[in-house]
Amino acid sequence: MALFDNSNIKLDVLKKRAFNYRWAEVPDGVIPLTAADPDYPVAPEIQEAMMDYVKDGYFSYTPKLGYPEFRDSISKALMERKGEEIDPNLILPIDSAARGMYVIAQTVLRQGDEMIVFDPVDYLFRESCLAAGGKVVLFPAKLKDGYIDLSELENYITPKTRMIGLCNPHNPYGVVYRPEDLEHIMSLCEKYNLYIMNDEIWSDIVFPEEPFRSIYSLGSKRCRRVMSVFGFSKSFGIAGLRAGCVYTTDEKLFEEIVENSDVMSTAGGIASISQIAGTACMSKCYYWVDAFLEHLKKNRDYAVDRLNQMPMIKAYRPHATYLLYVDIRAFGMKSEEFTDYMKEKVKLAVVSGGEKFFGSGSEGYIRICFATSHEILEEGLNRLEKGIDMLIREKNLEK
């Protein structure tokens, strides 16, 4: 049995455990192609590592900076998979990449400091800035020739700007950055003495046509003001274990990150069992990620081709992620109106664009997750097509 057969998906378990707009939160009969979380069980090595740890019956305090073997496994994987040379002593395990973004914002921003946040992008950039007392400056991130157009980025920098948020690969576009894009962002940060919040949680989920390029490819010395977050949920399916890390190449900056993380007081930190799982992920389970990518590429190609045959919508073919960003503006509806209609009429749940999740620049778009089986994806798209046909008839629209 192949790892990513439909028969491996345990819908009875997902209906009990898969929250955050997924199977456990939608009414019976609704297919959720929503939150970025795989429908498949995790690699067996993760399960075995956790069970081996549990059977001894001890759950004592961990080192405040995390288990050394966990940090070593992250450092090794960052080098092998992305060419990032990161000292394990400058890696801080933390309870999710999302928490890491908040810690980074708290480290850099003071009341009234500005952070440039792309629009659209994952809402955690905005929320982490606001939680630290910063002011969000939205940069309209438009696509040009399949990449984010950065030509106007400098115009959004003011004397109060302290940091730029970089989501690489980008959610929701699924775009990776070219060398010239990274150089442009870094040059601006050097010119204006800015920090970079570098979110690489999607960096494992990159398709072969367009390789992932890290900001660290510009050289460690130039990245001393870069603070990166990585998580294990997108690659390995362990979102509920709340496992992530923050890392940098600068010792002083790392000390400030640690201070703002609350790990030294034990108010912050990552659970022991999550570190055990994370170590198994990084040291034993990239074969699973690579097989998952092969499955995802087939799903992506099928879904994009299928969507672009449907009337009045357009789907972008992502370089990375297992997310599809779909233009529905031709219907003249708010994103949430469209998604509510699909959920009610054809029992399909997808993520709406708009301010809540991605910023106002995503209004008129929806996001579809394809980290599921071909069979579930196909049925979901059948329902979307049916819903679109119903909308066209109800609104007397021309295809």
N, C-alpha and C positions, 0 to 999 in steps of 0.2 A: 504494500500500500504506500503510495507516494505521500510525502509529508503534507502536501497542500491539496489533497483530494477533498471533495465536499463531505465525504463520509467522516473525516477527522473533526469536523466542526460539531461541537456538542451544544445544540441549541437549548436543550433543557438546562444545562449549566449556565449558559449565557443569559437566559431569562431570569436567573437568580442573582447573577454576579456582575453583569456588564452594565454599569450605570453610565452617567454623563451622556445623556441623550441616546443611549444605545438600547440593547434588547431588554434590559430590566426596567427601563423607564417608558417604553412605548407600549400602547395597547396591543393585545394579542392580534396577530395578523398583519401588523405593520412591519415592514422591512426597514431597518435603520442603516442607511449609508451615511453616517453622521460623524461622530467623533473619531479622531485619528488613533484607532486602537484595533489591532488585528482580531479577527474572529477565531483564529487558530490557537490551540494550546501551545505553551512554550516548549522549547527544546527539552528533551528528556534529561540532559545533563544539568539543567537548572533545577528541575524537580529533584533529581538524585542528590545534588549538593545540599539543597535545603533539608531534605529528609535525613541525610547523614548528620547534619548539624543538630537537628531537632532531637534525634534519638538519644543524645547524651543528656538531655534534660537541663542544661544550664543556659541561661540567657543573661549573662552578666554585663556590666558596663563595658563598652568598647573604648579603645584609645580615642581621645578627643578629636584627633585629626584623622581618624579612620584606621582600619586595619592596614598595616604596611603592604600585605600581599594584594589587597584590593587596589591600592594606589599604584603599586608596581604593574599590575595587570592593565590598568588604564593607560599608564605611560607607554607600555610596550605596544598596546593596540593602537594608540594614537600615532606612533611612529610607523608601524607596519601597514596600517590601513590608509593613513592620510599624510605621512611624512612629517608629522609634527613632533619636534624634539622638545618634550616637556619633562622637566625634572619631577619625579614622583613626589618629592618633598614640596613641590609647588602645586600639588593637586589636593583639593579639599572635597572629600565625599560629603554629600548633602542630600537632604530629603526632597529630591526632585529638581529638575532643571528650572522649573517655575520658581521655586524657592531661591535658586541660585541667581536668577535675574533680579529678584528683590534685594538680595544681599549686595549684588554689584551696584545697583542704584543707590542703596544706602551708603555704600563705601564712597561713592563719587559725588553725589548730588547734595547740595545744601539748599535751604529754603530759597525758592525763586530761581535757582539754576535751571538752564534750559537743556533739554535733550531732544535731538532730532529723531523723530519716529516716522518711518515710512508709512504711507497710506495708499493701499492697504498693507496690513501685516498683522500677525498674531497680536491679540489684545494685551498680552502680558507685557509687551514693551511699554505700552501706555500706562498700564496699571502699576507697574513697578516704579516708573518715574513718579507718578502721582503719590504713591505711598511714601516715597522718600521726601516729599515736599517740593519736587521739581515741577517745572512747567513743560508741558508737551508742545513741541513745535512740529506740526505735521508737514512732511514733504510728500507732495503728490508723486507717487512712484508709478509712472506710466511705462508701458512696454513699447519698445521700439525695435523692430526686427527681431523680436523674440527675447530681448533682454531688457532689464530695467534701465531707463534713460536717466543718467546721473548728471546730465549737462547743466541743470539748474540747481544742483545740490548746494553749491557754495553760497547761493543767494539766500539761503535759509539760516546761515550762520550769523550770529550776532555776538556782541561782547559778552553776553550772558551764557552762551552755549558752552557746555562742559562735556557733552558726550553725544555720540552717534550710535544708534541701534542698528546692528547688522544681523539680519536673519539669512543665513547661508547654509543650505539652500533655503529659498524664500517660501514661506507659507503665507498666502495661499497660491501664489503663482506657480510654484514648483520650478522656479528658475535658479540656476547656479550662476555664479559671477565669473566673468572672464578675467584674465590677468590684468587687463587694462582697467576694468572696473575696480578691482581691489586696489590697484595702484592709485587710482583717482581718489578713492576714499581715504587711503592712508596718507596721501600727499596733503589732503585738506586737514587731516588730524595733526600732521606734523606742522603745517603752516600756522594753525590756530591753537596748537597745544591742547588737543581734545583727546578724550578717552573713547574707546570703542567697547560697547557691549556686544560680544560676538556669540550669537546663538547658533550652535552647530548640531542641534538635536536631530536634524534630518540628514546629516552628512553620510550616514551609512546607506541611505535609501536613494541611490543615484544610479540612473540608467546608463548603459555603456556608451550611448551616442555622445554624451557631454560629460567629461570627467569632472569630479569635484576638485575645486582649487581652494585651499584654505588661505586665510589672511596670513598665516605663518609662512606661506611660500615666499613671502616678501623678505624673510629673514628675521630671526629671533630678536636681533637688536632693534629693529624698527617696530617690533610688537610689544615693547615694554609697557605701553599704555593700553594694551588689549587685555580684556578680561573675558574669558570664554566660559560658556556653559555647554554641558553635554548631558544627555539623559539616556536611559535604557528602555524607555517605553516604546518608542517608535520602531527601533531595530529588533527588540527582543520580546515585546509584548508583556512587560511587567509593570505597567502603569500603577497598579494597586500597591506595589511595594515601595513606591515613592523613593526612587533611587536616581541620583544625578551627581554631578560634580561641577566645581568651578576650578579653573586653572589659569595660570598666567606665567610669564617668564621673568617677572621682576620680584625679588624677595621682599622688598619693602611694601610693594602693593599687595603681595600675598598676605603679609602680616596684617594689613588693614582689612583685607577680606575676612580673615579669620576673626578679627576683633568684632566685625559687624555681623558675623554669622551666629553668634551666641553659642558656639560649640564648646568654648572653654568653660562656660558656666553650666553646661549640660542642658540649658534651655533649648538649644538647637542641636542638630546632628541627625545622623541617619541610623536606622535600626540595624542591629547585628545581622539579622537574617537577610536584610536587603543587601548588605555588603557581601554576604556569602553568595547570594544569587548573582550579584553584579560581577563578582570575580569569575564565576562560572561562565557568564555571558562573554566576558572579554577574553578569557583564556581557552574556552572550549567550544564556543557556539557560533563562530563566524561562518562555519560551513552551512549552518541553518539560515543565517542571514543571506548568504549567497544563493541558496536554493529558493528562499523567499523572493529574492529579487527576480529570479527567472520567472516565477509564477506571477509576480506583480507586473512584469513587462508585458506578458500576454494579456493580463487583465486591462492594463493601460491601453494597449493598442486596440483591443477589441472595443473598449468603452469609448475612446476618442472617436474611432471610426463610426461607431454606432450613433453617438450623440450628434456628430456633424452631418448625419443623414436625416436627422429630425428637423422639422421646420421651426424657424424663428429662434433657434438657439445656436451658440457657437462654443465649442470646447477647446481650450488650449491643451497642447500636448506637452506635459511637464517633463523637464529634464530629470526631476527628482521628486521625492515624496510619493505617497500613494493617495494623492488628492487631485481632483479635477476641478478646475475653476471654470465655471460655465456662465456665459453671457446670456441673460434672459431679458435684456432691456427692451427688446422688440415688443414684449407684451404690455409695456407701459404700466407695470405693477411694481410695488415695493417688493423687495426680496422676501420679506416675511409673509406678505400676502400670498406669494407664489408657493412658498414652502407649506404654509397652512393649508392651501388648496390641495396640494398633492397628498398631504397626510390625511386629510378628511375624505377626499374623493377616491383616491387610488391606493391608500395605505402605504405610502412611501415617505420616509423621513429623510431629509437632507438638511444641510446647514445653510441658513440664510446669510447673505451678505448684509452689509449695513454696519452701523456704528458699534453695535454690541461686541461682535467678534473680531472684526478686521478694520474698522474705521469707515467713515462715510464714503471713501473712495470705492468701496466694494458694493455700494448700493446698486441694485440691478444685476447682481450676480448670485449664484449659489455655489456651494462646494460639496462635492461628492467624494466619499471615501471608497476606495476599491480594494481594501485589505481583507478580502473575503474570498469565497469560492467563485469560480466562473458561474456556477448555477445560480447562486444567490444574486450575484451582480447582474446576470442576464435577466432574472425575474424583476429585479429592481428597475432596470432600464426599460423593460416591457411596460411596467407600470407608469414610468415617467412618460413614455411615448403615448400611452393611453390618456394620461392626464393632459398632455399638451394638446392632443386632438380634441379633447373635451373643452378645453379653454378656448381654442380657436373657434369652435362652433358656438360656444356661449357668447363670445365677444364679437362674433361675425368678422373675424380677422382674415386677411388674405395670407395664405401660406407663402 
